[in-house]
Amino acid sequence: MAAQERRRRRVARFWRALVLALVAASVIQELRKDPADREWHDSLFGVVPYDFRRPTAARFRAAVWSPDDPRLLTPRAYGVGWTLNFGRLVRLVTRPD
């Protein structure tokens, strides 16, 4: 049991370090831009989306509940990475076309 716990902790530390590195990289990317060009939302390496603007209800809803969006994973309303589009998931489960 102790070996499983150590493995779980190593995996958790890895994910925390990865998230911290992505947040740091996205902030550095924005700070390297001219102040007038900083929008605080873009993507890292053209792949990982980030958005550090103040979250709004409309952006949160678009990220979490957008059944017409074909993507199951959408950019987060705030932060780095993706979130599950529950609207699309429900549509796929209830009406698989």
C-alpha positions as CSV (number, residue, x, y, z in Angstrom):
1,M,0.0,0.0,0.0
2,A,2.9,2.4,0.7
3,A,4.2,1.9,-2.8
4,Q,0.9,2.9,-4.3
5,E,0.7,6.0,-2.1
6,R,4.2,7.1,-3.2
7,R,3.3,6.6,-6.8
8,R,0.1,8.6,-6.4
9,R,2.0,11.4,-4.8
10,R,4.6,11.4,-7.6
11,V,1.9,11.6,-10.2
12,A,0.2,14.4,-8.3
13,R,3.5,16.3,-8.0
14,F,4.1,15.9,-11.7
15,W,0.7,17.3,-12.6
16,R,1.1,20.3,-10.2
17,A,4.5,21.1,-11.7
18,L,3.2,20.8,-15.2
19,V,0.3,23.2,-14.5
20,L,2.6,25.6,-12.7
21,A,5.0,25.6,-15.7
22,L,2.2,26.2,-18.2
23,V,0.8,29.1,-16.1
24,A,4.3,30.6,-15.8
25,A,5.0,30.2,-19.5
26,S,1.7,31.9,-20.5
27,V,2.3,34.8,-18.1
28,I,5.9,35.2,-19.5
29,Q,4.5,35.1,-23.0
30,E,2.2,37.9,-22.3
31,L,4.8,40.0,-20.4
32,R,7.1,39.8,-23.4
33,K,4.5,41.5,-25.6
34,D,4.3,45.3,-25.7
35,P,1.9,46.5,-23.0
36,A,-0.5,47.7,-25.7
37,D,-0.6,44.3,-27.3
38,R,-1.3,42.3,-24.1
39,E,-4.7,40.6,-24.3
40,W,-4.1,38.0,-21.6
41,H,-5.6,35.3,-23.8
42,D,-3.9,33.3,-26.5
43,S,-2.3,29.8,-26.7
44,L,1.1,28.4,-25.7
45,F,3.1,26.8,-28.6
46,G,-0.1,27.2,-30.7
47,V,-1.7,24.3,-28.8
48,V,-2.5,25.0,-25.1
49,P,-5.1,27.8,-24.7
50,Y,-5.0,30.2,-21.8
51,D,-7.2,33.1,-20.7
52,F,-6.4,35.3,-17.8
53,R,-9.1,37.9,-18.4
54,R,-11.8,38.4,-15.8
55,P,-14.2,35.5,-16.3
56,T,-17.7,36.4,-17.4
57,A,-20.9,34.4,-17.3
58,A,-21.0,34.3,-21.1
59,R,-17.5,32.9,-21.5
60,F,-18.1,30.4,-18.8
61,R,-21.3,29.3,-20.4
62,A,-19.7,29.1,-23.8
63,A,-16.9,26.9,-22.4
64,V,-19.0,24.6,-20.3
65,W,-22.4,24.4,-22.1
66,S,-22.2,24.7,-25.8
67,P,-24.1,21.8,-27.4
68,D,-23.7,23.1,-30.9
69,D,-19.9,23.3,-30.7
70,P,-18.5,20.1,-32.1
71,R,-15.6,20.1,-29.6
72,L,-15.9,18.0,-26.5
73,L,-13.0,19.9,-24.9
74,T,-13.1,23.7,-25.1
75,P,-10.7,26.4,-23.9
76,R,-11.2,27.2,-20.2
77,A,-13.1,30.4,-19.4
78,Y,-10.3,31.3,-17.0
79,G,-6.8,29.7,-16.7
80,V,-4.8,27.3,-18.8
81,G,-6.0,24.3,-20.7
82,W,-9.3,22.9,-21.6
83,T,-12.6,22.1,-19.9
84,L,-15.3,19.6,-20.7
85,N,-18.2,20.9,-22.8
86,F,-21.1,19.3,-21.0
87,G,-23.6,20.6,-23.5
88,R,-21.9,18.7,-26.3
89,L,-21.5,15.6,-24.0
90,V,-25.2,15.6,-23.2
91,R,-26.1,16.0,-26.9
92,L,-23.8,13.1,-27.9
93,V,-25.4,10.8,-25.2
94,T,-29.0,11.8,-25.9
95,R,-28.8,12.1,-29.7
96,P,-25.9,10.3,-31.2
97,D,-26.0,11.2,-34.9
